Amino acid sequence: MRTTGVLAAAPVNEASTGGGWVLWAAGAWAVFLAAHLVLNGRWWFWLLPSLLPPPVFAALPALLLVLSCATGDLTAAVVAGAALLTGAGQSGLVPGALVRGKRLPPPDGAVRVVSWNTQHWCQSTDPEPFYAFLRGLDADVYLLQEYHHDEFDGTYRLIDDERRLRATFPGHRAVIARGLITLSRLPVAATVETAARRTLRVDLEMPGDGRILATFNVHIPVQLRLVSPLRADFYRAVRSRAADRAREYRGLLGDVAGCPHPALIAGDFNTTAAIGDARRIARLGADAVALSGRLCPTSWQARPGLRWWRLDWVLSTPGARVHSYRFRDPRGLSDHSVQEVSVSLAEPDRRTTPGLRVRHDGFRHHDEGTRHALPLPGKDRPEGQ
């Protein structure tokens, strides 16, 4: 009888042990999540933990919740469930994308815009397929980032590929500055200086009545320099880049707030939903990502098969309507997906914006601010920008 009682108690003890382990794991995650919510965007060092793939903030507590139910540990289930609900906003999941409903086709006058980080402008790929891919996107407006080559030592090399651009896009006008290119079939009304030093604003005349759409081509600096984390330089770079990113976002927020036209803000923000700067992005405009139809939208891969992060965003301000949004495969030409949207204007806007006028006579360069945006000596430029 005693032997039988001991054997009968064994499964209970085993479940209790499993439940205790799950409770420990759920508690550890809850502590990390609490620190993340308090420190994220407020302490420069927390840029490092916030680089976790955002889906982890939903997947891990969900797994712990399932395990706690399997082991019968009610306390662990409560902790894991609370962590799941509290951290859902960090996960990058877009439930609204699953209930989009019927979408009407874009109206007459809507234009197709693509935004793409080119990964150093075909530096490591054959220019022929690169330009063929760009041409095949057949966009009315291109907002392109990384129009430079990387020296792989924290510096970059400026390039001039205007002749090939002119041959590939004979019907487009170009504004080139700050390692950014805006190509447009639409007439360029003006380029406007921005406080954000890694943003290129170009105002375009929309089809029909010539109303103005302001485009902000954005590239926020990356958080890291690719050196050993055992070196002090690694942490100095993270701290300085955190300050640089904060200045960029402050400048961009002011630029967008001061723009009198409907605006489209797009580019590589080097920011996920799990990074504190996502709060600043939310203040810029309406995020169009729900139109993509993806529950877990991603746009960047650390290496092939690891596309777990969304770093690229498209935002709009009142008066600019985004009708469709999709991510397109870069076909191995970049580690970033292409963002493609269709945009129209909802309300007339006849006001003008002061700025540098650009004649409608083909390719023009707007170079003001370039030296401040991407220092020519190169040593201060964030690697992989």
GUPA-970332 format. One line per 5 residues: their letters; for each residue x, z, y of C-alpha. Coordinates in steps of 0.1 Angstrom, whole numbers. Layout:
<dodos>
a	X,Z,Y ~ ...;
</dodos>
This chain:
<dodos>
mrttg	0,0,0 ~ 28,8,24 ~ 46,-24,15 ~ 14,-44,21 ~ 9,-27,55;
vlaaa	45,-36,66 ~ 40,-72,56 ~ 7,-74,74 ~ 22,-61,106 ~ 50,-87,106;
pvnea	31,-116,122 ~ 18,-93,149 ~ 53,-82,158 ~ 66,-118,158 ~ 38,-129,181;
stggg	46,-99,204 ~ 82,-109,205 ~ 73,-145,214 ~ 49,-133,240 ~ 75,-111,256;
wvlwa	99,-140,259 ~ 72,-161,275 ~ 64,-133,300 ~ 101,-130,309 ~ 103,-168,315;
agawa	71,-169,335 ~ 83,-140,356 ~ 117,-156,362 ~ 100,-188,373 ~ 76,-169,396;
vflaa	105,-152,413 ~ 123,-185,418 ~ 90,-201,431 ~ 85,-172,456 ~ 121,-176,469;
hlvln	116,-214,471 ~ 84,-210,492 ~ 101,-185,515 ~ 135,-201,520 ~ 128,-238,516;
grwwf	133,-256,549 ~ 145,-224,565 ~ 179,-218,549 ~ 204,-247,546 ~ 216,-237,512;
wllps	181,-241,497 ~ 185,-279,501 ~ 203,-276,467 ~ 176,-259,446 ~ 149,-281,463;
llppp	165,-311,447 ~ 148,-303,415 ~ 125,-332,403 ~ 92,-322,419 ~ 71,-327,386;
vfaal	90,-296,373 ~ 69,-275,396 ~ 38,-284,376 ~ 52,-292,342 ~ 72,-260,337;
palll	45,-234,346 ~ 19,-256,326 ~ 42,-254,296 ~ 45,-216,300 ~ 8,-213,303;
vlsca	3,-231,270 ~ 29,-209,253 ~ 14,-177,267 ~ -20,-187,253 ~ -4,-195,220;
tgdlt	12,-161,218 ~ -18,-143,231 ~ 1,-128,261 ~ -26,-124,288 ~ -1,-111,314;
aavva	22,-141,309 ~ -8,-164,311 ~ -18,-149,344 ~ 17,-152,359 ~ 22,-188,346;
gaall	-13,-198,359 ~ -7,-183,393 ~ 27,-201,395 ~ 11,-234,385 ~ -15,-231,413;
tgagq	9,-218,439 ~ 36,-245,432 ~ 12,-274,428 ~ 19,-286,463 ~ 56,-289,455;
sglvp	50,-311,425 ~ 45,-344,443 ~ 13,-350,422 ~ -15,-370,439 ~ -48,-362,422;
galvr	-66,-382,448 ~ -49,-414,435 ~ -70,-412,404 ~ -103,-412,423 ~ -96,-439,448;
gkrlp	-129,-457,441 ~ -135,-493,449 ~ -111,-508,474 ~ -121,-537,496 ~ -96,-565,502;
ppdga	-76,-563,534 ~ -95,-578,564 ~ -84,-609,583 ~ -55,-601,605 ~ -39,-576,581;
vrvvs	-2,-581,575 ~ 20,-574,545 ~ 49,-550,552 ~ 77,-540,528 ~ 101,-511,532;
wntqh	132,-510,510 ~ 165,-491,508 ~ 188,-520,497 ~ 216,-497,483 ~ 243,-510,506;
wcqst	231,-545,509 ~ 240,-562,476 ~ 275,-546,477 ~ 275,-542,439 ~ 252,-571,430;
dpepf	252,-609,433 ~ 240,-620,467 ~ 221,-649,452 ~ 195,-629,432 ~ 194,-603,460;
yaflr	184,-628,487 ~ 160,-646,462 ~ 143,-612,456 ~ 140,-605,493 ~ 126,-639,499;
gldad	102,-636,470 ~ 86,-605,484 ~ 71,-629,510 ~ 64,-601,535 ~ 53,-606,571;
vyllq	75,-576,581 ~ 106,-562,563 ~ 119,-527,571 ~ 152,-526,554 ~ 178,-498,552;
eyhhd	215,-496,544 ~ 227,-528,560 ~ 263,-518,554 ~ 288,-514,526 ~ 299,-480,513;
efdgt	337,-472,510 ~ 329,-445,485 ~ 349,-419,504 ~ 322,-407,528 ~ 326,-437,551;
yrlid	309,-471,554 ~ 319,-506,565 ~ 297,-525,589 ~ 287,-560,578 ~ 275,-592,595;
derrl	254,-614,572 ~ 233,-629,600 ~ 241,-665,590 ~ 227,-660,555 ~ 197,-641,569;
ratfp	189,-669,593 ~ 190,-695,564 ~ 169,-673,541 ~ 143,-663,567 ~ 140,-692,592;
ghrav	105,-681,602 ~ 114,-645,609 ~ 129,-627,639 ~ 154,-599,633 ~ 163,-567,651;
iargl	195,-552,636 ~ 209,-518,646 ~ 220,-485,631 ~ 225,-499,596 ~ 188,-510,597;
itlsr	171,-543,598 ~ 135,-552,609 ~ 126,-587,600 ~ 93,-600,613 ~ 72,-632,613;
lpvaa	52,-615,641 ~ 63,-618,677 ~ 86,-590,687 ~ 71,-574,718 ~ 99,-548,724;
tveta	125,-526,708 ~ 124,-491,720 ~ 152,-465,721 ~ 145,-435,699 ~ 157,-399,700;
arrtl	161,-401,662 ~ 195,-417,658 ~ 188,-432,624 ~ 155,-448,632 ~ 148,-483,646;
rvdle	116,-488,665 ~ 103,-523,669 ~ 69,-531,685 ~ 52,-561,671 ~ 23,-583,683;
mpgdg	-4,-584,656 ~ -22,-616,647 ~ -53,-626,667 ~ -55,-607,700 ~ -18,-597,701;
rilat	-24,-559,700 ~ 7,-539,694 ~ 18,-522,661 ~ 48,-500,665 ~ 71,-499,635;
fnvhi	95,-471,628 ~ 122,-481,603 ~ 135,-447,591 ~ 166,-436,572 ~ 170,-398,571;
pvqlr	206,-387,560 ~ 211,-377,524 ~ 217,-340,517 ~ 249,-341,497 ~ 284,-355,497;
lvspl	295,-365,462 ~ 324,-342,458 ~ 329,-313,434 ~ 306,-283,441 ~ 336,-261,434;
radfy	351,-273,467 ~ 343,-256,500 ~ 338,-291,515 ~ 307,-296,494 ~ 289,-266,510;
ravrs	302,-274,545 ~ 287,-309,541 ~ 253,-295,529 ~ 252,-272,559 ~ 261,-298,585;
raadr	237,-324,570 ~ 209,-298,570 ~ 214,-295,607 ~ 217,-333,611 ~ 184,-338,591;
areyr	167,-312,613 ~ 178,-331,644 ~ 166,-364,630 ~ 132,-350,622 ~ 128,-334,656;
gllgd	137,-366,673 ~ 114,-386,651 ~ 85,-363,656 ~ 90,-366,694 ~ 94,-404,691;
vagcp	61,-408,672 ~ 42,-383,694 ~ 53,-402,725 ~ 43,-436,711 ~ 11,-449,728;
hpali	5,-476,701 ~ -7,-473,665 ~ 23,-468,644 ~ 36,-474,609 ~ 65,-451,599;
agdfn	83,-461,567 ~ 116,-459,550 ~ 139,-437,530 ~ 134,-401,541 ~ 156,-386,514;
ttaai	129,-360,511 ~ 105,-351,482 ~ 74,-330,482 ~ 96,-301,470 ~ 119,-302,500;
gdarr	110,-282,531 ~ 112,-313,553 ~ 80,-326,537 ~ 62,-303,562 ~ 77,-323,590;
iarlg	67,-356,573 ~ 31,-344,572 ~ 31,-340,609 ~ 42,-376,615 ~ 11,-393,602;
adava	-12,-400,573 ~ 6,-405,539 ~ -6,-437,523 ~ 6,-429,488 ~ -29,-421,473;
lsgrl	-36,-458,476 ~ -9,-465,450 ~ -31,-453,422 ~ -3,-432,407 ~ -8,-395,398;
cptsw	30,-390,400 ~ 45,-416,424 ~ 83,-420,422 ~ 106,-443,441 ~ 142,-433,433;
qarpg	162,-429,401 ~ 195,-410,398 ~ 203,-434,370 ~ 183,-459,349 ~ 155,-441,332;
lrwwr	155,-411,355 ~ 130,-421,381 ~ 116,-386,388 ~ 119,-384,426 ~ 99,-400,455;
ldwvl	122,-403,485 ~ 104,-432,502 ~ 73,-428,523 ~ 48,-449,544 ~ 29,-431,571;
stpga	4,-443,597 ~ -10,-429,629 ~ -45,-433,642 ~ -54,-469,649 ~ -32,-483,621;
rvhsy	-51,-488,588 ~ -32,-491,555 ~ -54,-510,530 ~ -31,-511,500 ~ 1,-495,488;
rfrdp	22,-503,458 ~ 58,-497,445 ~ 76,-528,432 ~ 104,-528,407 ~ 138,-536,425;
rglsd	150,-554,393 ~ 182,-535,392 ~ 192,-545,427 ~ 188,-510,442 ~ 182,-475,430;
hsvqe	151,-474,453 ~ 117,-491,446 ~ 102,-514,472 ~ 73,-501,491 ~ 47,-527,499;
vsvsl	16,-521,521 ~ -10,-542,539 ~ -18,-530,574 ~ -43,-538,602 ~ -53,-523,635;
aepdr	-86,-504,638 ~ -90,-502,675 ~ -78,-522,705 ~ -47,-509,722 ~ -37,-528,754;
rttpg	-12,-503,767 ~ 24,-513,770 ~ 55,-495,759 ~ 87,-494,781 ~ 117,-506,763;
lrvrh	142,-533,758 ~ 124,-567,757 ~ 134,-592,731 ~ 128,-629,736 ~ 109,-647,709;
dgfrh	137,-672,701 ~ 150,-662,667 ~ 175,-636,656 ~ 184,-610,682 ~ 205,-579,679;
hdegt	195,-546,695 ~ 227,-526,694 ~ 220,-497,718 ~ 226,-463,702 ~ 244,-478,672;
rhalp	276,-459,677 ~ 257,-427,680 ~ 235,-434,650 ~ 263,-444,626 ~ 296,-434,640;
lpgkd	321,-463,638 ~ 350,-442,627 ~ 328,-435,596 ~ 341,-400,587 ~ 309,-383,599;
rpegq	286,-406,581 ~ 267,-390,551 ~ 278,-407,519 ~ 251,-428,503 ~ 231,-429,535;
</dodos>
